Every structure is written in structure tokens, then in C-alpha cells.
Amino acid sequence: MKKIGFARHLSTVYTLIIAVPVLALILVGSEYLGNTLLRSASSDILEEVRSDAAFVERNIDEMERLESVITSDYELLRTFYFFAGSDSQAIIDVLTGEILYLDRLMFALPDLYALHLFIENPNVPERWPIVFSEKRLDLTHFPRWTFNYSDPATASIQSSREPAACLTRDVQLTRRHVGYLQITKKMTDFFPALYRDQEQGISFIASAEGIIASSPESALAVSPEEILRRAPAGSVEPDTALYTSPQDGVSIERISGTPYIVAWAVIPRLSAALYRISSPRSITSTLANIRMAAFLLMLLSVGMMFLIIDFATRRMVNRLLIVMDGMRKVRSGDLSVSVEVGGDDEVAEMAHIFSEMVGKLNSLIAEIKTEQELVTATEIRAMQNQINAHFLYNVLETIKMQAELRDQREIADSVTLLGRMMRYCLRRRETR
């Protein structure tokens, strides 16, 4: 297996030292950005719901003001209640004048869908499309507010079949029942929030009894009933609520692992709340794109950074390798090495010191070699001297013995004396 070089190790470590904190910063930053975007979107949706609830309140004000105007018209109610049918012209004149007045009110309030008076007095003739007989509808137990209401009084007319929000009022004259008043607005005008583009969410109206009205279509995979079970107005869990008050609030609800922004605003006079559920898919998609772009940018930056660090590290390590190569040559016995590294940094100083060390080694080796050669020569010379003296002494001994054999005492004594002198000289040299 091929070993990874020191330079590559160093480059990898330096790159990781920079890349790991950058990666952590991207993760933490993207999480913070996601939470910020989610809170910002939640705040925007809450403001939108507040505005829609205020618009519904204005619609209620408008319808109730009209209700107050009609139910406080004493002459009109007195005519409807006491008319006996004997003076047809009088009732016609009254109806004509009053109906003209109501028509003008309808004209001044173009958002109104319909206004009906269902009169109990059978003597009052019907005056379409405002005055009808109470027998047409049984409104005895009819609720004050009805939604998605289809007007049965004008159901035969195609333009009158749209669902409406209906305000019903028992009309009385000094506690005597006169009839019923119905004021209606189209659902699209009364709750415009339910009919806006619902690509990213859904809106609905809910009370304690359940869903009153909701958007006709929704792209969400969650139903209003499920949201209502999880987050009824004013009773969300603290860990999911971003903001809550008795009047409105917004929270993040996770259903089947999918987060949803749930905002609501209470409409007190309807005893209901307007809800807006939005999917933060655009936020998560934007955040995913930001994360992907950040990761790609980080990978590109880390790659370029690795190449730059690797190049710089190799340049630095290559100078060390020159010194190491010189060390290997010295280890193999080549003391003629001279390491040359440019620059004036620590590596250059190390190379210079190494070269000086090799030079001193060569000097010491040369000195040792010279000393050894001198010692060897001296020893050889001494041995040669010793060998020559002993050789001569042995020769003299031989001559002495031959002289004695030939009975030449003078020669033998002379040679003996000469040998003693040589022995004396050798001993003196050895003692020195």
C-alpha cells in the first residue's frame, strides 16, 4: 500500500482545520436563517389573518348598522304590523316609498347581496325582491348568523344561488313580532380570505361547534379538522406557539413530520376564529437551495484551499526533503555531501548547520586518519629497530659459538663483550 506523504498529511490537516468550522458555521447559520425566515413568514401570516379578521369585523359592522336602521324605522314596522288590507293604495304608497329607500341603501352598499323582510301580517303584499310573506320560510329557530346560505326566496334566479353569509333578526314592534329581517353578503365578499389563492395554504372559519366555512380547494395534505384538533384558537402548547394572546396567535404544528404555520384571529361577534394554515415549503425549499449552494461553494473553496495549501506545503517540505536526502547520503557513507537550500528561514539554517556538521566530520575523520597513520608508522619503525637489534645480537651469538668451537677465545670474548654492550643499549631503549 502506498504511503501518504508528510506533505499530503499536513495539507489534509490544515484543510480540515479550516473546513470543519466552516461546515459547522454553515449548518448553524442555515438553521438560524431557517428559524428567522420561519418566524418572519409566521409574523406575515399573522398580520394577514389579523387584517382579514378586521375586514370581517367591518362587514359585520356594515350589516348590523343596516339592521339597526331598518329595525328602528317605527313607521315601516307599524305599517307592516297594523295594515288590515282595507286601504291598498296606502300600503302601496308606503311600500313604494320604503322599498325605494331600501333600494337606495342597497345601492349605497354594493357589497350587500340581498335584503329580505319576511312579514308575518298576511295582508301585506309581497314586494320582490325585498318584502316576502313569512310563510315562505320557517325562521322561528333560525340562528343569527348562517354561512354558505342559499337564499330560498330567490332560488329560482341563477344570480341568487351563490352561497352567502346571512344575518337573521327577529323584527319586533314594542315586543310584538312583526317578521324577520335577513341581510346577506356573498361568502366571497364576507370572507375574501377563504377564496384567495390557496396554493401554499388554506383558510377556514371555526367555532366551538366545528368548521363553519373553509376554502373550497387546498393544496395541503392536512384537513382543517385535523388542524383544529391540534391547535384550537388560544390553546396551543407553549413549545409550538411563536406568539399567542386571547385575540390572536401563531404557532408551528408538525403533523406526520411536516411543519405547518397555523395563525388565527378571534372574531368575537361570530363566536368564531379565522384560521390560516400555510405550508413553509417555499421557506424549506429556499433554505435547501441556500444550504446546497453553501455546501457547493464550501466544497469548491475547500478544494481550491487544499490545492493552495498542498502547493505551499510541498514547497516547504521539498526543502526539508533536500536536507533528508543529504542525511541519507551521509548514512550510506558519502561524506562529500553539501546541502544547499535557498532562503534565510529555519530550513535554510538547518541545511547550513548540516553542511557544517558534515564538514567537521570530514575534518575529524581526516585528523583521525593522519594520527592513525603516524602511530602505525612509529610502531613499524620501532618494530623494525627491535628486529634489527635482535638480529645482530643473534648473529654475534652465532659468531661467538663458532669462535669457541674453533678455540679462538679472544674472538669469543670480544664478541661476548660486544653482545653485552648491545644488550645494554637495547634495555636502555626499552626502559625509555
ZIQUI-V408239 format. One record per backbone hydrogen bond with DSSP energy under -1.0 kcal/mol. CO is the residue of the C=O (numbers start at 0). NH is the residue of the N-H. If there is no record, write none. Layout:
# ZIQUI-V408239
co->CO nh->NH
co->CO nh->NH
This chain:
# ZIQUI-V408239
co->4 nh->8
co->5 nh->9
co->6 nh->10
co->7 nh->11
co->8 nh->12
co->9 nh->13
co->10 nh->14
co->11 nh->15
co->12 nh->16
co->13 nh->17
co->14 nh->18
co->15 nh->19
co->17 nh->21
co->18 nh->22
co->19 nh->23
co->20 nh->24
co->21 nh->25
co->22 nh->26
co->23 nh->27
co->24 nh->28
co->25 nh->29
co->26 nh->30
co->27 nh->31
co->28 nh->32
co->29 nh->33
co->30 nh->34
co->31 nh->35
co->32 nh->36
co->33 nh->37
co->34 nh->38
co->35 nh->39
co->36 nh->40
co->37 nh->41
co->38 nh->42
co->39 nh->43
co->40 nh->44
co->41 nh->45
co->42 nh->46
co->43 nh->47
co->44 nh->48
co->45 nh->49
co->46 nh->50
co->47 nh->51
co->48 nh->52
co->49 nh->53
co->50 nh->54
co->51 nh->55
co->52 nh->56
co->53 nh->57
co->54 nh->58
co->55 nh->59
co->56 nh->60
co->57 nh->61
co->58 nh->62
co->59 nh->63
co->60 nh->64
co->61 nh->65
co->62 nh->66
co->63 nh->67
co->64 nh->68
co->65 nh->69
co->66 nh->70
co->67 nh->71
co->69 nh->72
co->71 nh->73
co->72 nh->76
co->73 nh->77
co->74 nh->78
co->75 nh->79
co->76 nh->80
co->77 nh->81
co->78 nh->82
co->86 nh->90
co->87 nh->91
co->88 nh->92
co->89 nh->93
co->90 nh->94
co->91 nh->95
co->92 nh->96
co->93 nh->97
co->94 nh->98
co->95 nh->99
co->96 nh->100
co->97 nh->101
co->98 nh->102
co->99 nh->103
co->100 nh->104
co->101 nh->105
co->102 nh->106
co->103 nh->107
co->104 nh->108
co->108 nh->111
co->113 nh->183
co->115 nh->181
co->116 nh->131
co->117 nh->179
co->118 nh->133
co->120 nh->123
co->126 nh->129
co->126 nh->130
co->129 nh->116
co->130 nh->126
co->131 nh->118
co->132 nh->135
co->138 nh->141
co->143 nh->167
co->145 nh->165
co->148 nh->163
co->153 nh->156
co->156 nh->159
co->157 nh->160
co->162 nh->186
co->163 nh->148
co->164 nh->184
co->165 nh->145
co->166 nh->182
co->168 nh->180
co->170 nh->177
co->170 nh->178
co->175 nh->172
co->177 nh->119
co->178 nh->170
co->179 nh->117
co->180 nh->168
co->181 nh->115
co->182 nh->166
co->183 nh->112
co->183 nh->113
co->184 nh->164
co->185 nh->189
co->186 nh->190
co->190 nh->193
co->191 nh->194
co->197 nh->218
co->199 nh->278
co->201 nh->276
co->202 nh->214
co->203 nh->274
co->204 nh->211
co->204 nh->212
co->205 nh->272
co->209 nh->206
co->212 nh->204
co->222 nh->226
co->223 nh->227
co->224 nh->228
co->225 nh->229
co->226 nh->230
co->231 nh->234
co->236 nh->239
co->236 nh->240
co->239 nh->251
co->242 nh->249
co->246 nh->265
co->247 nh->244
co->248 nh->263
co->249 nh->241
co->249 nh->242
co->250 nh->261
co->252 nh->259
co->254 nh->257
co->257 nh->254
co->259 nh->252
co->260 nh->277
co->261 nh->250
co->262 nh->275
co->263 nh->248
co->264 nh->273
co->266 nh->269
co->266 nh->271
co->267 nh->270
co->271 nh->266
co->272 nh->205
co->273 nh->264
co->274 nh->203
co->275 nh->262
co->276 nh->201
co->277 nh->260
co->279 nh->283
co->280 nh->284
co->281 nh->285
co->282 nh->286
co->283 nh->287
co->284 nh->288
co->285 nh->289
co->286 nh->290
co->287 nh->291
co->288 nh->292
co->289 nh->293
co->290 nh->294
co->291 nh->295
co->292 nh->296
co->293 nh->297
co->294 nh->298
co->295 nh->299
co->296 nh->300
co->297 nh->301
co->298 nh->302
co->299 nh->303
co->300 nh->304
co->301 nh->305
co->302 nh->306
co->303 nh->307
co->304 nh->308
co->305 nh->309
co->306 nh->310
co->307 nh->311
co->308 nh->312
co->309 nh->313
co->310 nh->314
co->311 nh->315
co->312 nh->316
co->313 nh->317
co->315 nh->319
co->316 nh->320
co->317 nh->321
co->318 nh->322
co->319 nh->323
co->320 nh->324
co->321 nh->325
co->322 nh->326
co->323 nh->327
co->324 nh->328
co->325 nh->329
co->326 nh->330
co->327 nh->331
co->328 nh->333
co->329 nh->332
co->332 nh->334
co->344 nh->348
co->345 nh->349
co->346 nh->350
co->347 nh->351
co->348 nh->352
co->349 nh->353
co->350 nh->354
co->351 nh->355
co->352 nh->356
co->353 nh->357
co->354 nh->358
co->355 nh->359
co->356 nh->360
co->357 nh->361
co->358 nh->362
co->359 nh->363
co->360 nh->364
co->361 nh->365
co->362 nh->366
co->363 nh->367
co->364 nh->368
co->365 nh->369
co->366 nh->370
co->367 nh->371
co->368 nh->372
co->369 nh->373
co->370 nh->374
co->371 nh->375
co->372 nh->376
co->373 nh->377
co->374 nh->378
co->375 nh->379
co->376 nh->380
co->377 nh->381
co->378 nh->382
co->379 nh->383
co->380 nh->384
co->381 nh->385
co->382 nh->386
co->383 nh->387
co->384 nh->388
co->385 nh->389
co->386 nh->390
co->387 nh->391
co->388 nh->392
co->389 nh->393
co->390 nh->394
co->391 nh->395
co->392 nh->396
co->393 nh->397
co->394 nh->398
co->395 nh->399
co->396 nh->400
co->397 nh->401
co->398 nh->402
co->399 nh->403
co->400 nh->404
co->401 nh->405
co->402 nh->407
co->407 nh->411
co->408 nh->412
co->409 nh->413
co->410 nh->414
co->411 nh->415
co->412 nh->416
co->413 nh->417
co->414 nh->418
co->415 nh->419
co->416 nh->420
co->417 nh->421
co->418 nh->422
co->419 nh->423
co->420 nh->424
co->421 nh->425
co->422 nh->426
co->423 nh->427
co->424 nh->428
co->425 nh->429
co->426 nh->430
co->427 nh->431
